[in-house]
Amino acid sequence: MNQYSHIVKFYEGKATDTRGRLFEIWQQNYEWLEKTHDYIQWLFPLTEGSRFNPHAPILTDADIQVFQEQAAFKKNLLKSLKLMLGFYGLSCQESEDGQIEIKIHESFSERKKNWVRSSNYNYLRITRILKSLCLLGLEMYAQAFLKCLEELYNLEKGEITKLTLSY
């Protein structure tokens, strides 16, 4: 897979991010996830550069094809998603018939303190996550996440703006 970019090698476990981290990102606590800002681009890469992390990987068409076609990459991407869902106080439920549902977890009332408020950079992270999931073959998860976010918008009146939801 040498013809693929650094992000494919990262998700294969054969290369680290620019700070020398690999899958230990998945073991980090929520405080670290909140305070560290340069990992999200590695967990959820996009086809355009990051305004906030000049060292962030940029997906190529070949990379996207690998993620869409190979189950191991989707499995690792799903692991990244579940980490971030936990961070936000949400959980993912997958039924045997392939239905995906993202729900509010019992930890939500505590976890929401970090992100359910106006003008929070976590909304940019969530937008990145949704876009990346769609690009990389997990659109059903992105749709379930968006549905849950729409429910949260209605529950948390005034804390999440219409503009934020529109992204």
C-alpha positions in Angstrom: 0.0 0.0 0.0 2.9 2.3 -0.5 1.1 4.4 -3.1 -1.4 5.6 -0.5 -0.9 8.6 1.7 0.2 8.7 5.3 -3.4 8.5 6.6 -3.8 5.0 5.2 -0.6 3.9 6.8 -1.7 5.5 10.1 -5.0 3.6 10.0 -3.1 0.4 9.2 -1.0 0.9 12.3 2.2 1.3 10.2 2.8 5.0 10.7 2.3 7.5 13.4 0.8 11.0 13.2 3.2 14.0 13.2 3.5 13.8 17.0 4.5 10.1 17.0 1.1 8.9 18.2 -0.7 5.9 16.8 -3.6 4.0 18.3 -2.9 5.3 21.8 -5.2 8.2 20.9 -8.0 5.7 21.4 -6.9 5.1 25.0 -6.8 8.8 25.9 -9.2 10.2 28.6 -11.8 12.8 27.9 -9.8 15.6 29.4 -7.0 14.9 26.9 -9.5 14.7 24.1 -10.9 18.1 25.1 -7.6 19.9 25.5 -5.7 18.4 22.6 -6.6 19.8 19.2 -4.5 18.1 16.6 -5.7 14.5 16.8 -9.2 14.9 15.3 -7.8 15.5 11.8 -6.0 12.1 12.0 -9.0 10.2 13.3 -11.4 11.9 10.8 -9.4 13.0 7.7 -10.9 15.1 4.9 -10.0 15.9 1.3 -9.1 19.5 2.2 -6.4 20.8 4.5 -7.2 21.9 8.1 -7.2 25.6 9.0 -6.1 24.7 12.5 -3.5 21.9 11.9 -1.1 22.5 9.0 0.2 18.9 9.4 -3.1 17.2 9.1 -3.4 14.5 6.5 -5.4 15.1 3.3 -7.3 12.3 1.8 -6.7 11.2 -1.8 -9.2 9.4 -4.0 -7.1 6.3 -3.6 -7.3 6.6 0.2 -11.1 7.0 0.1 -11.3 3.8 -2.0 -9.3 1.9 0.5 -11.5 2.9 3.4 -14.7 2.2 1.4 -13.5 -1.2 0.3 -11.6 -2.7 3.2 -13.4 -3.7 6.4 -10.3 -3.3 8.6 -10.2 0.5 7.8 -13.9 0.9 8.5 -13.6 -1.0 11.7 -10.8 1.4 12.9 -12.8 4.4 11.8 -15.8 3.1 13.7 -13.5 2.8 16.8 -12.6 6.4 16.4 -16.3 7.4 16.1 -17.2 5.5 19.2 -14.4 7.2 21.2 -15.8 10.6 20.2 -19.4 9.6 20.8 -18.4 8.7 24.3 -16.6 12.0 24.7 -19.9 13.8 23.7 -22.0 11.6 26.1 -23.5 9.5 23.3 -23.5 5.9 22.3 -23.9 3.8 19.2 -26.2 0.8 19.0 -26.1 -1.5 16.0 -28.8 -4.1 15.5 -28.4 -7.5 13.9 -30.4 -6.3 10.9 -27.9 -3.5 10.2 -29.8 -0.6 11.8 -27.6 2.1 13.4 -28.8 4.3 16.2 -26.9 6.9 18.1 -28.5 7.8 21.4 -28.0 9.9 24.4 -25.9 8.0 27.0 -26.4 8.3 30.7 -23.2 10.3 30.8 -24.6 13.0 28.6 -25.7 15.4 31.4 -22.0 15.5 32.6 -20.4 15.3 29.1 -22.5 18.1 27.6 -20.8 20.7 29.8 -17.8 20.5 27.5 -19.6 21.1 24.3 -23.4 21.9 24.4 -23.1 25.7 24.3 -22.9 28.4 21.7 -19.6 29.1 19.9 -17.8 25.9 20.8 -15.0 24.4 18.7 -16.5 20.9 19.3 -19.1 21.7 16.7 -16.3 22.0 14.1 -15.1 18.6 15.2 -18.5 17.2 14.8 -18.9 18.6 11.3 -15.5 17.1 10.4 -16.6 13.7 11.8 -19.8 13.7 9.8 -18.0 14.7 6.6 -15.3 12.1 7.1 -17.7 9.3 7.8 -19.6 10.0 4.6 -16.4 10.2 2.6 -15.0 7.0 4.0 -18.0 4.6 3.7 -19.8 5.0 7.0 -22.6 7.2 5.8 -25.2 5.3 7.8 -23.3 6.2 11.0 -23.2 9.8 9.9 -26.9 9.8 9.3 -27.6 8.3 12.7 -25.3 10.8 14.4 -27.0 13.7 12.6 -30.4 12.4 13.6 -29.2 12.3 17.3 -27.8 15.9 16.9 -31.1 17.1 15.6 -32.8 15.6 18.6 -30.3 17.3 20.9 -31.0 20.5 19.2 -34.6 20.2 20.1 -33.8 19.1 23.7 -31.2 21.8 24.4 -33.1 24.8 23.1 -30.9 27.9 22.8 -27.7 26.1 23.5 -27.2 24.9 20.0 -27.9 27.5 17.4 -29.7 27.0 14.0 -26.5 28.1 12.3 -24.5 25.4 14.1 -27.1 22.8 13.2 -27.0 23.8 9.6 -23.4 22.8 9.2 
